C-alpha cells in the first residue's frame, strides 16, 4: 500500500499506519485480546502478541487476492 492508501484505510477502520520499509505501508490493529492484525494490500496477518509480530510468526492469515 502507498502511504495515502494506508492512511485512508486506517482512518476508515480505526487502525494505525506503519511503514515497514521500502515504501511499503501497512495498517495495524491492536486488538483487545492482545493480538495484532496487520493488513497489507494483499494479506491480513493475525499475530498472537507483539513478540509473535516482531518474529514474523503469524497465527492466521487471509489472502486478499
Secondary structure, 3 states (H helix, E strand, C coil): CCHHHHHHHHHHHCCEEEEEECCEEEEEEECCCCCEEEECCCEEEEECCHHHHHCCCCCEEEECC
